[in-house]
Amino acid sequence: MSCISSSYLRLYLHRMSWDSYIANMTAPESDGLVLLEEAAICGIVAPESVWASTPNFAMITAAEIKRLASDRKDFGQNGPVIAGTKCRLIRDNMDIEGLFCMDLKTSADEGGNTFNICVGKSIKAIVIAKGKKDTNGGQVSTKVFSIVEYLRKAGY
């Protein structure tokens, strides 16, 4: 029988429970269409960290999380960076009761494509989703809002 430390087991089980949220967010819709390219759930209580994510969003840093979750007043002139990708602010309703989301657009990639990103804030976490090339911002926001609303009701 192998010996696993209780702290390692708690961390493993914690991450496993959040992975199901990411799988749900990135799963195909009933019509088979996949709306999201990337998703992450990140803790905003120090130490800020990625709790679960798709592969590219695993690169989100603590500094990026802290900036997204705190003072965003300069985002209009100097947008955030998410997993190394520069974004510009479209609309910030993250602190507005009942909305709790911020809409962003990525800078153009090497192919000239831009992508919609939504960041939602619960009590202890932020939920970040990046749409596929043809996914509109409303579709991305709907996915994020449903998770944020659930987490807020659960006290997270």
C-alpha positions as CSV (number, residue, x, y, z in Angstrom):
1,M,0.0,0.0,0.0
2,S,1.4,3.4,-1.0
3,C,1.6,6.2,1.5
4,I,0.1,9.5,0.3
5,S,0.2,12.5,2.5
6,S,-3.1,13.9,3.6
7,S,-2.2,17.4,2.3
8,Y,-1.4,16.0,-1.1
9,L,-4.7,14.0,-1.1
10,R,-6.7,17.2,-0.2
11,L,-5.0,19.1,-3.0
12,Y,-5.7,16.3,-5.5
13,L,-9.3,16.0,-4.5
14,H,-9.7,19.8,-4.5
15,R,-8.4,20.0,-8.1
16,M,-10.4,17.0,-9.2
17,S,-13.7,18.6,-8.0
18,W,-12.9,21.8,-10.0
19,D,-12.0,19.9,-13.2
20,S,-15.6,18.9,-13.6
21,Y,-16.6,22.5,-13.9
22,I,-14.1,23.0,-16.7
23,A,-15.3,19.9,-18.5
24,N,-18.9,21.1,-18.2
25,M,-18.0,24.6,-19.6
26,T,-16.0,23.2,-22.6
27,A,-18.4,20.4,-23.4
28,P,-20.3,20.5,-26.7
29,E,-23.8,22.1,-26.7
30,S,-26.8,19.9,-27.5
31,D,-26.3,20.7,-31.2
32,G,-22.7,19.5,-31.0
33,L,-21.2,22.9,-31.2
34,V,-18.3,23.6,-28.9
35,L,-18.3,27.3,-27.9
36,L,-15.2,27.6,-25.7
37,E,-11.6,27.1,-26.5
38,E,-10.2,27.7,-23.0
39,A,-11.5,28.0,-19.5
40,A,-10.1,28.3,-16.0
41,I,-11.3,28.7,-12.4
42,C,-8.8,30.6,-10.2
43,G,-8.7,31.3,-6.5
44,I,-8.6,35.0,-5.7
45,V,-7.8,34.7,-2.0
46,A,-4.0,34.7,-1.3
47,P,-2.2,32.9,-2.6
48,E,-3.9,33.4,-5.9
49,S,-3.7,30.3,-8.1
50,V,-5.3,28.3,-11.0
51,W,-7.6,25.7,-9.4
52,A,-8.5,24.0,-12.7
53,S,-8.1,24.9,-16.4
54,T,-7.7,23.8,-19.9
55,P,-4.0,23.4,-21.0
56,N,-3.3,26.9,-22.3
57,F,-5.0,28.6,-19.4
58,A,-2.8,26.7,-16.9
59,M,-0.3,29.4,-17.7
60,I,-2.3,32.1,-16.0
61,T,-0.1,33.7,-13.3
62,A,-0.9,34.8,-9.8
63,A,-0.2,38.4,-10.9
64,E,-2.7,38.1,-13.7
65,I,-5.3,36.7,-11.3
66,K,-4.7,39.4,-8.8
67,R,-5.0,42.1,-11.4
68,L,-8.3,40.7,-12.8
69,A,-9.8,40.3,-9.4
70,S,-8.9,43.7,-7.9
71,D,-8.5,47.2,-9.2
72,R,-9.4,47.4,-12.8
73,K,-9.6,51.2,-13.3
74,D,-6.8,51.3,-15.9
75,F,-8.2,48.5,-18.0
76,G,-9.7,51.0,-20.5
77,Q,-6.2,52.3,-21.4
78,N,-4.1,49.3,-20.4
79,G,-6.0,46.1,-20.7
80,P,-5.2,42.9,-18.8
81,V,-3.0,40.0,-19.8
82,I,-4.4,36.5,-19.5
83,A,-2.1,33.5,-19.9
84,G,0.4,35.8,-21.7
85,T,-2.2,37.2,-24.2
86,K,-2.9,40.9,-24.1
87,C,-6.6,41.8,-24.0
88,R,-8.7,45.0,-24.3
89,L,-11.7,45.9,-22.2
90,I,-15.1,45.8,-23.8
91,R,-17.3,46.1,-20.7
92,D,-16.7,45.8,-16.9
93,N,-19.7,44.7,-14.9
94,M,-17.8,42.5,-12.5
95,D,-18.8,44.5,-9.4
96,I,-22.4,45.0,-10.4
97,E,-24.8,42.9,-8.4
98,G,-26.5,40.2,-10.6
99,L,-23.9,40.5,-13.4
100,F,-20.4,39.9,-11.9
101,C,-18.8,39.6,-15.4
102,M,-16.2,41.5,-17.5
103,D,-16.0,41.2,-21.2
104,L,-12.7,41.4,-23.0
105,K,-11.3,40.8,-26.5
106,T,-7.9,39.4,-27.2
107,S,-5.3,41.1,-29.3
108,A,-5.0,39.6,-32.8
109,D,-3.0,36.4,-33.0
110,E,-0.6,35.6,-35.8
111,G,-3.5,34.8,-38.1
112,G,-5.2,38.1,-37.4
113,N,-8.0,36.4,-35.3
114,T,-9.4,37.9,-32.1
115,F,-11.3,36.0,-29.5
116,N,-14.0,37.0,-26.9
117,I,-13.1,36.4,-23.2
118,C,-15.3,36.7,-20.2
119,V,-14.1,36.9,-16.6
120,G,-16.7,36.4,-13.9
121,K,-16.2,36.9,-10.2
122,S,-17.6,34.8,-7.4
123,I,-16.8,35.3,-3.7
124,K,-13.5,33.3,-3.7
125,A,-12.8,32.7,-7.4
126,I,-12.8,34.1,-10.9
127,V,-14.0,32.1,-13.8
128,I,-12.3,32.8,-17.1
129,A,-13.5,31.6,-20.5
130,K,-12.2,32.2,-24.0
131,G,-14.6,31.5,-27.0
132,K,-13.6,29.8,-30.2
133,K,-13.0,32.0,-33.2
134,D,-16.7,32.3,-34.2
135,T,-18.2,32.3,-30.7
136,N,-19.8,35.6,-29.9
137,G,-19.3,37.4,-26.5
138,G,-22.8,36.7,-25.3
139,Q,-22.3,33.0,-25.7
140,V,-19.1,33.2,-23.7
141,S,-20.6,35.4,-21.0
142,T,-23.6,33.0,-20.6
143,K,-21.3,30.1,-19.9
144,V,-19.3,32.1,-17.3
145,F,-22.3,33.6,-15.6
146,S,-24.0,30.3,-15.0
147,I,-20.9,29.0,-13.2
148,V,-20.4,32.3,-11.2
149,E,-24.0,32.4,-10.2
150,Y,-23.8,28.8,-8.9
151,L,-20.6,29.4,-7.0
152,R,-22.0,32.6,-5.4
153,K,-25.1,30.7,-4.2
154,A,-22.8,28.0,-2.8
155,G,-20.7,30.6,-0.9
156,Y,-17.7,30.3,-3.2
